[in-house]
Amino acid sequence: MNNVKRQLVLNKGAEKFIFRYECGHEDDLLDALIEQAKDKRTGFDWFDAAVLSFKLTQSLIGQADKLLSENSDAQIHAN
């Protein structure tokens, strides 16, 4: 599952923020969101970081649900 590229995008007025990351490196993405929120040169703020971290969490929950479902299906077919 490594090396799978994902991205989160935030359109905010005239600015567009694109954060690309590899599966398994979500912690690096969260660090990048924090650093971007601290940077006063852009319009990206703490609320934006919270929104994108929420979207990341929802994506991870969806991936976990899919894996659990696939695991359950595999166990049913094995029995």
N, C-alpha and C positions, 0 to 999 in steps of 0.2 A: 504494500500500500504506500510505501515511501515513494518520493519523487512525483506524486500526483500533485499537480498545481491547482490551486484554488485562488479565488479572489473575492474580496469584498469591495463594493463600490458605493460611494456616497456622493450624490449630486447636491451641492449647496450653493444656490445662486449661480454665479458665474464660475464657481470653482467645482472641480471634480476631483475627488480623492479616490485613488485606486490602490488597494493594498493586496499584493500577491504574496502567497506563502505556500509552502509544501505541507502536505498532511504530516502530522507529527511535530510540526514546528509552530503550533498555535500559540505557545508561550512567547515566541519571538514576535508574533503578530501583536499580541497584547502589549508587549514592550514598545513596539513601534507606535501603537495607538497612543500610549502614554506620552512618548517623546513628541509626537505630533501635536498633542493637546497642549503641551508645555510651550511649544514654539509659537510666539506671538506674531510671527511674520505671515501667518495664514489665518483664515477664518475658522479653522478646525478647532473646536473647543471640547471641553469635558463632556458635554451632552452628546456631541457627535461620537466621541470615544465610547460612551456608554451604549449608544444605539448600535454601533458596530460590534461591540463586545456581546451584546444581546443577540444580534444576528448570528454571530459566531457560535454562541452557546446553542441556539436553536438548530443550527446546522449540525453540530456535534451530536445533539440529542437525536436528530433524524438519522444520522449515520449509525448511531448505537442501536436504535430501534430496528433498522434494516439488518444489521448484523445479528441481533438477537432473533429476529424473525427467520433469517436464513439458517441459523443454528438450530432453531426449533424444528424447521422443516427437515433438515438433514437428520436430526435425531428420530423424527417420526418415520422417515423412509428407511432408516437403519434397523428399526425394530420390527 
